[in-house]
Amino acid sequence: MSITLQFIGKSAEDLRFFILADGRHAGGITVHSALGTSFSYGIAVAPAMRRQGVARAALPRLFDLMRERGFTLARVQVAPDNAASLALHRSLGFRETARDAATVTLERTI
Protein backbone atom coordinates (compact mmCIF):
# COMPACT_ATOMS: atom_id res chain seq x y z
CA MET A 1 0.00 0.00 0.00
CA SER A 2 1.33 3.41 -0.98
CA ILE A 3 0.76 6.12 1.64
CA THR A 4 1.00 9.82 0.82
CA LEU A 5 0.03 13.04 2.57
CA GLN A 6 -1.98 15.63 0.67
CA PHE A 7 -1.74 19.17 2.04
CA ILE A 8 -5.23 20.61 2.57
CA GLY A 9 -4.43 23.66 4.71
CA LYS A 10 -5.53 27.10 3.59
CA SER A 11 -2.11 28.68 4.26
CA ALA A 12 1.49 27.63 4.86
CA GLU A 13 0.83 27.77 8.63
CA ASP A 14 -2.40 25.72 8.43
CA LEU A 15 -0.83 22.27 8.58
CA ARG A 16 -3.60 19.83 7.77
CA PHE A 17 -3.22 16.78 5.56
CA PHE A 18 -5.36 14.02 4.12
CA ILE A 19 -3.76 10.60 4.38
CA LEU A 20 -4.11 8.81 1.05
CA ALA A 21 -3.68 5.05 0.73
CA ASP A 22 -3.21 4.05 -2.90
CA GLY A 23 -4.83 7.37 -3.79
CA ARG A 24 -7.92 6.83 -1.61
CA HIS A 25 -8.78 8.89 1.48
CA ALA A 26 -7.67 6.94 4.55
CA GLY A 27 -7.64 9.59 7.30
CA GLY A 28 -6.08 12.87 8.29
CA ILE A 29 -3.38 14.59 10.32
CA THR A 30 -3.61 18.04 11.88
CA VAL A 31 -0.70 19.89 13.47
CA HIS A 32 -2.35 21.54 16.48
CA SER A 33 0.47 23.69 17.74
CA ALA A 34 3.97 24.56 16.64
CA LEU A 35 6.11 26.36 19.20
CA GLY A 36 9.81 26.93 18.68
CA THR A 37 11.14 23.65 17.33
CA SER A 38 8.39 21.40 18.74
CA PHE A 39 4.93 20.57 17.43
CA SER A 40 1.95 18.50 18.47
CA TYR A 41 -0.48 16.72 16.18
CA GLY A 42 -3.53 14.56 15.98
CA ILE A 43 -4.06 11.67 13.61
CA ALA A 44 -7.26 9.90 12.64
CA VAL A 45 -7.55 6.85 10.42
CA ALA A 46 -10.84 5.96 8.75
CA PRO A 47 -12.48 2.96 10.47
CA ALA A 48 -12.31 0.81 7.31
CA MET A 49 -8.55 1.49 7.02
CA ARG A 50 -7.52 0.75 10.62
CA ARG A 51 -5.04 -1.99 11.47
CA GLN A 52 -3.53 -1.88 7.97
CA GLY A 53 -0.40 0.15 8.78
CA VAL A 54 -1.78 3.49 7.58
CA ALA A 55 -0.74 5.53 10.64
CA ARG A 56 2.62 3.72 10.88
CA ALA A 57 3.39 4.72 7.29
CA ALA A 58 1.92 8.24 7.44
CA LEU A 59 3.67 9.51 10.57
CA PRO A 60 7.24 9.25 9.22
CA ARG A 61 6.09 11.29 6.21
CA LEU A 62 4.73 13.95 8.57
CA PHE A 63 8.00 13.95 10.52
CA ASP A 64 9.98 14.44 7.29
CA LEU A 65 7.79 17.42 6.33
CA MET A 66 8.11 18.96 9.78
CA ARG A 67 11.89 18.39 9.91
CA GLU A 68 12.15 20.26 6.58
CA ARG A 69 10.40 23.19 8.33
CA GLY A 70 13.00 23.17 11.14
CA PHE A 71 11.14 21.19 13.81
CA THR A 72 13.01 18.69 15.96
CA LEU A 73 10.47 17.41 18.53
CA ALA A 74 7.09 15.77 17.98
CA ARG A 75 4.50 15.57 20.76
CA VAL A 76 1.19 13.72 20.85
CA GLN A 77 -1.50 13.29 23.47
CA VAL A 78 -3.37 9.99 23.60
CA ALA A 79 -6.29 8.85 25.73
CA PRO A 80 -5.01 6.41 28.39
CA ASP A 81 -7.43 3.72 27.19
CA ASN A 82 -6.34 3.95 23.52
CA ALA A 83 -4.01 0.95 23.65
CA ALA A 84 -3.54 0.81 19.86
CA SER A 85 -2.34 4.42 19.60
CA LEU A 86 -0.10 4.11 22.66
CA ALA A 87 1.49 0.94 21.25
CA LEU A 88 1.96 2.53 17.82
CA HIS A 89 3.63 5.65 19.17
CA ARG A 90 5.89 3.70 21.53
CA SER A 91 6.94 1.45 18.63
CA LEU A 92 7.86 4.62 16.69
CA GLY A 93 10.23 5.72 19.46
CA PHE A 94 7.96 7.98 21.50
CA ARG A 95 8.51 8.17 25.27
CA GLU A 96 5.90 9.07 27.85
CA THR A 97 6.59 12.48 29.38
CA ALA A 98 3.35 13.15 31.30
CA ARG A 99 0.12 11.45 32.29
CA ASP A 100 -3.14 12.45 33.92
CA ALA A 101 -6.63 10.97 34.01
CA ALA A 102 -7.48 12.27 30.52
CA THR A 103 -4.25 12.04 28.50
CA VAL A 104 -0.86 10.45 28.11
CA THR A 105 1.70 12.81 26.56
CA LEU A 106 4.39 11.20 24.44
CA GLU A 107 7.38 12.84 22.73
CA ARG A 108 10.19 11.95 20.37
CA THR A 109 12.95 13.67 18.50
CA ILE A 110 12.40 13.69 14.74
C-alpha positions as CSV (number, residue, x, y, z in Angstrom):
1,M,0.0,0.0,0.0
2,S,1.3,3.4,-1.0
3,I,0.8,6.1,1.6
4,T,1.0,9.8,0.8
5,L,0.0,13.0,2.6
6,Q,-2.0,15.6,0.7
7,F,-1.7,19.2,2.0
8,I,-5.2,20.6,2.6
9,G,-4.4,23.7,4.7
10,K,-5.5,27.1,3.6
11,S,-2.1,28.7,4.3
12,A,1.5,27.6,4.9
13,E,0.8,27.8,8.6
14,D,-2.4,25.7,8.4
15,L,-0.8,22.3,8.6
16,R,-3.6,19.8,7.8
17,F,-3.2,16.8,5.6
18,F,-5.4,14.0,4.1
19,I,-3.8,10.6,4.4
20,L,-4.1,8.8,1.0
21,A,-3.7,5.0,0.7
22,D,-3.2,4.0,-2.9
23,G,-4.8,7.4,-3.8
24,R,-7.9,6.8,-1.6
25,H,-8.8,8.9,1.5
26,A,-7.7,6.9,4.6
27,G,-7.6,9.6,7.3
28,G,-6.1,12.9,8.3
29,I,-3.4,14.6,10.3
30,T,-3.6,18.0,11.9
31,V,-0.7,19.9,13.5
32,H,-2.4,21.5,16.5
33,S,0.5,23.7,17.7
34,A,4.0,24.6,16.6
35,L,6.1,26.4,19.2
36,G,9.8,26.9,18.7
37,T,11.1,23.6,17.3
38,S,8.4,21.4,18.7
39,F,4.9,20.6,17.4
40,S,1.9,18.5,18.5
41,Y,-0.5,16.7,16.2
42,G,-3.5,14.6,16.0
43,I,-4.1,11.7,13.6
44,A,-7.3,9.9,12.6
45,V,-7.5,6.8,10.4
46,A,-10.8,6.0,8.8
47,P,-12.5,3.0,10.5
48,A,-12.3,0.8,7.3
49,M,-8.6,1.5,7.0
50,R,-7.5,0.8,10.6
51,R,-5.0,-2.0,11.5
52,Q,-3.5,-1.9,8.0
53,G,-0.4,0.2,8.8
54,V,-1.8,3.5,7.6
55,A,-0.7,5.5,10.6
56,R,2.6,3.7,10.9
57,A,3.4,4.7,7.3
58,A,1.9,8.2,7.4
59,L,3.7,9.5,10.6
60,P,7.2,9.3,9.2
61,R,6.1,11.3,6.2
62,L,4.7,13.9,8.6
63,F,8.0,13.9,10.5
64,D,10.0,14.4,7.3
65,L,7.8,17.4,6.3
66,M,8.1,19.0,9.8
67,R,11.9,18.4,9.9
68,E,12.1,20.3,6.6
69,R,10.4,23.2,8.3
70,G,13.0,23.2,11.1
71,F,11.1,21.2,13.8
72,T,13.0,18.7,16.0
73,L,10.5,17.4,18.5
74,A,7.1,15.8,18.0
75,R,4.5,15.6,20.8
76,V,1.2,13.7,20.8
77,Q,-1.5,13.3,23.5
78,V,-3.4,10.0,23.6
79,A,-6.3,8.9,25.7
80,P,-5.0,6.4,28.4
81,D,-7.4,3.7,27.2
82,N,-6.3,4.0,23.5
83,A,-4.0,0.9,23.7
84,A,-3.5,0.8,19.9
85,S,-2.3,4.4,19.6
86,L,-0.1,4.1,22.7
87,A,1.5,0.9,21.3
88,L,2.0,2.5,17.8
89,H,3.6,5.6,19.2
90,R,5.9,3.7,21.5
91,S,6.9,1.5,18.6
92,L,7.9,4.6,16.7
93,G,10.2,5.7,19.5
94,F,8.0,8.0,21.5
95,R,8.5,8.2,25.3
96,E,5.9,9.1,27.8
97,T,6.6,12.5,29.4
98,A,3.4,13.1,31.3
99,R,0.1,11.5,32.3
100,D,-3.1,12.4,33.9
101,A,-6.6,11.0,34.0
102,A,-7.5,12.3,30.5
103,T,-4.2,12.0,28.5
104,V,-0.9,10.4,28.1
105,T,1.7,12.8,26.6
106,L,4.4,11.2,24.4
107,E,7.4,12.8,22.7
108,R,10.2,12.0,20.4
109,T,12.9,13.7,18.5
110,I,12.4,13.7,14.7
